[in-house]
């Protein structure tokens, strides 16, 4: 099992560093097929020197570049540019933002509850008990011609063997087999492989 690289690319039109990022919530085990989008992922180089409060600026920059990937991305309502999180938008001078929403996957138990009790009100407590957030979804109502730009993340490295072992992939626990997979993942031969989402 390989892992996605973090390969920034420059958006010369706006001077932004963009990364191809999945919209899947890291803690999700959902079978929804995730998508990937170009997202601004860094503060400008001069961000720390421009700000009067360097401690606050360092906090914002740290949360932009190393922040939790469970924070939702945000879109600039004026341009449609997507930022990894609100901190990245702030350090890039964007204030008119639209946070992405969560797509929920709910258990069949919730459907049964609703069917058995037609007067049941769907409360936040019920949602928290029976539903799990799976992906972030782009906001509606952005300017015409400024949708989130999709991308295709590529995989170029393998997970460490101890992480693979934690996934209960017993055929990968053999050192020789693992070394062969690492070599094929990084050096080829390369074949397009997709994950099954049945």
C-alpha positions in Angstrom: 0.0 0.0 0.0 1.6 3.2 -1.1 1.0 6.7 0.3 0.3 10.0 -1.5 3.3 12.3 -1.9 3.2 16.0 -1.0 4.3 17.5 -4.3 3.7 21.3 -4.4 3.3 23.1 -7.7 3.3 26.8 -8.3 0.3 28.7 -9.6 2.2 31.5 -11.3 -1.0 33.5 -11.9 -1.4 34.2 -8.2 2.0 33.3 -6.7 0.4 30.4 -4.7 1.9 27.1 -3.9 -0.7 24.4 -4.7 -0.9 20.8 -3.7 -3.2 18.1 -5.1 -5.1 17.1 -2.0 -7.8 14.5 -1.4 -11.1 15.6 0.0 -11.4 12.5 2.2 -11.5 13.1 5.9 -8.4 11.3 7.4 -10.4 9.4 10.0 -13.0 8.2 7.6 -13.2 4.5 6.6 -16.0 5.3 4.1 -16.3 3.6 0.8 -17.2 6.9 -1.0 -14.8 7.5 -3.8 -12.8 10.6 -2.8 -11.9 13.3 -5.2 -8.8 15.5 -5.2 -8.5 19.2 -5.7 -5.7 21.8 -6.1 -5.4 23.7 -2.8 -3.1 26.5 -1.7 -1.0 25.0 1.0 1.5 27.6 2.1 1.8 31.2 3.4 3.7 33.7 1.2 7.5 33.7 1.9 7.3 37.3 3.4 4.3 36.5 5.7 6.3 36.5 8.9 8.1 39.7 8.2 5.0 41.6 7.1 3.0 40.8 10.3 3.4 43.0 13.4 2.7 40.0 15.8 5.3 37.5 14.7 4.1 35.0 17.4 0.5 35.0 16.0 1.9 35.0 12.4 4.0 31.9 13.2 1.0 30.2 14.7 -1.1 30.9 11.6 1.7 29.7 9.3 2.3 26.6 11.3 -1.4 25.7 11.1 -1.4 26.4 7.4 1.5 24.2 6.5 1.3 21.6 9.3 -2.3 22.0 10.5 -4.7 19.1 11.0 -6.0 17.7 7.8 -9.3 17.2 9.6 -9.9 21.0 9.3 -12.1 21.7 6.3 -10.7 23.4 3.2 -12.1 26.8 2.4 -12.8 28.6 -0.9 -12.3 32.2 -1.7 -15.8 33.5 -2.5 -14.3 36.0 -5.0 -11.9 33.9 -7.0 -12.9 30.3 -6.2 -9.3 29.5 -5.1 -9.3 26.6 -2.6 -7.1 26.8 0.5 -6.1 23.8 2.6 -7.7 25.4 5.6 -8.8 28.8 7.0 -5.2 29.5 8.3 -3.8 29.3 4.7 -6.5 31.7 3.5 -5.7 34.2 6.3 -2.0 34.3 5.6 -2.7 34.8 1.9 -4.9 37.8 2.6 -8.3 36.2 1.9 -11.1 37.1 4.2 -14.2 36.4 2.1 -14.2 32.6 2.5 -16.7 29.7 2.3 -15.8 26.6 4.3 -16.4 23.3 2.7 -19.2 21.1 4.2 -19.0 17.5 5.4 -20.6 14.6 3.5 -22.0 12.2 6.1 -22.3 8.4 5.9 -25.1 7.2 8.3 -25.7 3.7 9.5 -28.8 1.8 8.5 -29.9 1.8 12.1 -30.7 5.5 11.7 -33.0 4.8 8.7 -34.7 2.1 10.8 -35.2 4.5 13.7 -36.7 7.1 11.4 -39.0 4.6 9.7 -40.2 3.2 13.1 -40.9 6.7 14.5 -42.2 9.1 11.9 -42.3 12.0 14.3 -38.6 11.6 15.2 -36.6 14.9 14.8 -33.2 14.5 13.3 -31.0 16.1 16.0 -27.3 16.7 16.2 -27.1 14.0 18.9 -28.6 11.4 16.5 -26.3 12.5 13.7 -23.3 12.2 16.0 -24.3 8.8 17.2 -25.2 7.2 13.8 -23.3 9.2 11.2 -19.6 9.6 10.3 -18.2 12.5 8.2 -16.5 11.0 5.1 -15.4 13.7 2.7 -15.3 17.5 2.4 -17.6 18.9 -0.3 -17.0 22.2 -2.1 -19.4 25.0 -1.3 -22.2 26.1 -3.7 -22.6 29.6 -4.9 -19.0 30.4 -5.9 -18.5 32.8 -8.9 -19.3 31.5 -12.3 -16.2 29.9 -13.9 -14.4 29.6 -10.6 -15.1 26.1 -9.4 -12.6 24.0 -7.4 -10.0 22.6 -9.8 -9.8 18.8 -9.6 -6.5 17.0 -9.9 -5.2 13.4 -9.8 -2.9 12.6 -7.0 -0.2 10.1 -7.8 1.6 7.7 -5.5 5.3 7.5 -5.4 6.3 5.9 -2.0 5.3 3.0 0.2 4.1 3.1 3.8 6.7 1.9 6.4 6.5 -1.8 7.0 5.3 -1.4 10.6 2.3 0.6 9.3 1.5 -2.0 6.8 1.6 -4.6 9.6 -0.9 -2.6 11.5 -3.2 -2.9 8.5 -3.2 -6.7 8.9 -1.8 -7.3 5.4 -0.1 -10.5 6.4 1.4 -11.1 2.9 3.4 -7.9 3.3 5.0 -8.9 6.6 7.7 -10.9 4.9 10.8 -8.6 4.5 11.7 -9.9 1.1 8.2 -9.3 -0.3 8.1 -5.9 1.3 11.4 -4.9 -0.2 10.2 -6.1 -3.6 7.0 -3.9 -3.3 9.0 -0.9 -2.3 11.3 -1.3 -5.3 8.4 -1.7 -7.7 6.5 1.2 -6.2 9.5 3.6 -6.5 11.3 2.3 -9.6 8.7 0.5 -11.6 7.5 -1.2 -13.7 4.5 1.2 -13.4 1.0 0.1 -13.9 -2.1 2.1 -13.2 -3.7 0.7 -10.0 -7.0 1.9 -8.5 -8.6 1.1 -5.2 -11.9 -0.7 -5.2 -14.8 1.2 -3.8 -17.5 -1.5 -4.1 
